[in-house]
Amino acid sequence: MKRRLLLLTLLGLTPALAADPLNRLEPVRRTPVQVVTTVNFVTDLVEQIGGSRVRVEGLMGPGVDPHLYRASAGDVRRLARADLVFYIGLGLEGKMVELLERLPKAIAITDAIPRERLIKTDHGYDPHVWFDVSLWRLTVGRVEAALSRVDPAGAAYYRANARAYERKLDELDAFIRREIARVPREQRVLITAHDAFAYFGRRYGLEVRGLQGVSTVAEAGTRDVQALAEFIVQRRIRAIFVESSVPHRTLEAVVAAVRARGGQVFLGGELFSDAAGARGTPEGTYIGMVRHNVRTIVTGLLGGAP
């Protein structure tokens, strides 16, 4: 309770904020605009659109699980200093939801996506929208709009960057379709550590299963491991995939359970799910992360070694 009150006081939060925060944004007096983001591929998104007119600081780096991340005292200070805060929303940043939803300058980029296009879960909606590139494309306009409100002088610059980035996303979407088409339909089964790829499966025509649920808060149990192992044996699946932000041990247990049943499956490589790769690497950008995942998935499903 004391921690909650401290956060409310430091950030000047109100008990509840129902209106769209875009309508509360006011122009800042200087550039670059100071922006804080949560997951690192949102950092990349804002940098793609904001360019030289923004300074972006991400709270979560490569390998960090946003479902479990808790804001530190330093994070609170960064949020308090920022002109704008961008986050995914839909409960992805599980331990920070209350904090972010009550921060007047915080923008949930998934608010740009019509709710009928989201995948429902037992607790709301699946937040992993970035694996459907057509949905991620919708978030570009929300970032552009927010930056233009706080920096009206840069509106034309943001608009040009946004349109250019949307074209790159269209190219990425087409690339994914071409690559997945190489995999025979009966082999298009994607098994990962947690259920982060449902949007990917729906958009690009794969059956998707995760050992854990949409969130990684609840760990998989022995029964989950055995059930997935049986599914793999029955379907004669060749490869399953670990994730960079989720411990590998659970899927390693699945591999062992499959072999105990006389089946064969291998770890097809590491996918980036809830975090992109390290800054400065190809996988450190959203587009690079997705391209890496697609190549890894296709190679694994076709029986190639990682």
N, C-alpha and C positions, 0 to 999 in steps of 0.2 A: 504493500500500500504506500509506504514512504517513497519507494522508488518511482511509483506511478505519479505521485504528486510532484516529485522533483522534476520529472520529465515534462509534465504539464507546465510547471512554472518556468523552467529554462527555455522552453520553446514557445511560450505564449499561446498554448493551445486552449481551445474552447472545448467544453464537454462533448459537443457533437457538431459535425459539419455536414449538412445535407446537400447544399448547393454545389454545382460544378465549380471546383476551385479555379478553373480558367477565368471565371467571371470576377474573381477577387484579385487577380493579379494586376499589379500596377507597374508602370515603367521604373526601371532602376536609373540611377544617376551616372553610372559609369560602365564601361566595358573593359575587359571581357566580363560577360555575365558569369557569376559564380554559381556553378551547378553541382549538386551532389546526386549520385545515383546509387542504386543498390547493386544488382548483379552486373557483371562486367560487360555483358553484351548489350545492356542498356547504355552503359558508358559509351560503347562504340557507336550505338545509334545516335546518341546526342552529339557526339563528336563529328559524325558524318554530316549532320544537318547544321550544327552550330559553327563548325570550322574554327576560324581564327577569332570569332567574336565571343567564344565561350571558353571558360576554364572548367573542366569537368574533373571531379574527384569521386572515384568509386569506393564504396564501403567494402565490397566483397570481391576478392580476387579469384584467380583460378583455383579450382578444387574446393571451393567453399560451398557448402550446402545451404541455400537460402531458407529452406524449411526450418532449419535448426539455429540459424544465426541470431545472436542477441546483440543489440546495440551496446557499445561500450561508452564510457564517459566521453572519450574522444569523438566518437561518432555523434553523440548528442551535441557537442560543441560545433562540429562541422555542419550539422543540420541547422543549427541556430544561425550560423553565419551565412548560409547559402541564400542566393536570390531565388533559386528554383530547386526543387527536388523531384526527380523522376523515379518511379518504381513500377514493377509489373502490376501488382494488385491481384485480385481474385484469391487472396490468401497465400500466395507463394511465399512472401516474406513473413512466415507464420508467427515468429516471436516479436515482430515489429509492426504487426497489422494495426493495433490500436494507436500506436505512436504516429504512424504514417497517415492514417485516415483522419487524424485530428490536427494535422499540421496544415495550416492554410495555404502554404506555398508548395505543397506536395501534389504531384500529378500522377495518377494511375494511368499508364498509357493504354491499358486494356479497356478503359472506358470508351475508347474509340471503336470497339468491336460490338456490333449488334448482338444482344444476348441470345438470339435464336441461332447464331452461328457458333456458340460455345457448346462444349460437351458438359452435360450435367453429371454431377457426382452425388454421393449421399450427403455431402456437406456443402454443396453449392455448385461451383463450376471448376473444371480442370483448368489450372492456370498456365499450362505449358503450351500456350498458343504459338510461340515462336517457331514450332516445328511445322506449322502450315504457313508457308511463305506468303500466301495471299492474305492471311490474317495479320501477320507481322507488318505487311505493307500498309495496313490501315493505321497502324500506330505512328507512322511517319508524319501524317498530317497533324496529329495531336501534339507531337513534339514541336513541329513547326509553328503551330498556333500559339503555344505557350511561350516560346522564345520570342515570337513577334510581339506578344503583349508586353513583355518586360523590356524589350529592346525594339521599339517601333522603327527606329532608323535602320535596323538590319533586316526588316521584313522581306525586301526583295532578294537579299542575299540568302536568307533562310529558304525562301520559296524556290530559288534556283537549285540550291543544294538538295532540297527535298525531292524535287522532280527528277534530278539526276540519280539520286539514290533509288527512287522507285523503279527507274529503268533497270538498274542493276539487280534489283530484287525480281523483276520480271524475267530477266535472264537466268537468275538462280532457279526460279521455279521451273523453267523449261529444262534446265540442266538436270534437275532431280527426276523429272518425268522420263527423260531419255535414259538415264542410268538405271532406274528401277525397271524399265521395260526390258532390260537385258536379262532379268531374272525370270525364269519360268514361273507362271502363276502359282503352281503348287508348292513352290519353294519360298514364296513371299510371306514368311512367318518371322517376325522380329521379336526376340525375347531379350529383355534387359533387366537390370537390377531393380528398377522401380518403374511404375507406370507413367512414364513421362512422354511417351511417343504416340499417344492415341490420336492426336491431331495429324501427326505425320502419316500414320496408317490410314486414316480417313481420307486425307488429301491425295495420297500417292498409291493407294491400293495394296496395303499390306495388312495382314492379321497381326495384331500386337498383343503381347502379354508381358506383364512385369511381375517380378517376384514379390515386391512390395507394392503398396497402393500408390495413389497419386502423390501423397506426402510420404516423406521418409521418417516421420516422427515415430511411427510404430514399426518395430523391426519384424522381419519375417521369422516365423517359427518353423520347427521341424516338419510339421504337417504341410506347410506351404512348400517347403523344399521338396518333400516327397511327391506332392501332387504335381508340381511342375516337372519333376524328373519323369514321372509316368507319362505326362503329356508329350514330352520330348521323345521318349522311346516309342510311343504309339505313332507319332507323326514322322518319325525318322528325321528329325531336325538335325542339321549338321553343325550349326554354330549358334552360340548365344553371346551376348555382349555385355561387358562391364562398363561402368560409367566413371568418369573422372572425379565426380563429387560424391560418390557413394562407395563405401568400403567393398573390396572385391571378394571378401571371404564368403559371403552368402552365395554368390554364383559359383565359386569354387566348390562349395558344398553340393550344389546342384550337379555339377560335372561328376563328382564322386558318386552321387546317388544314381546317376544315369549309368555309370560304369558298373555299379553294383548290380544293376538289372541286366547287364549284358549288352547295354547300348554304347554308342560312341557319339560324343559331342565335344567340340573344342571351343575355347574362348576365342571368338572371332575378332577381338580387338577392343580397344577402349573408345567409347563414344563420349562426346561432350554433351551433357544433358542440361543441368541447372547452372552451369558455369562454362564460359568459353575458356580457351587456352591462355597462356601467358602473353602479356603485352609484347609486341614486337615479333611474334611468331605468326604464321599464316592463320593458325587456329585461334589467335587472340582477337579476331574480328568475328562478327556474326556470320558474314558470308563465308569466311574461311572455316569457321566451326562447322557450319552446315555441309559445306563441300567435303570436309574431312569425314564427317559422319556418313554421308552418302557413299563415298568411295569405300569406307570400311565395311558398311553394311552389305553392299553389293559384292565385294570380294569375299566376305564371309559366307554369305548365302549361296554363292556359287562354288563354295568348297575350298577357296584359297586360304592359305595361312596368313595370319596378320603380320 
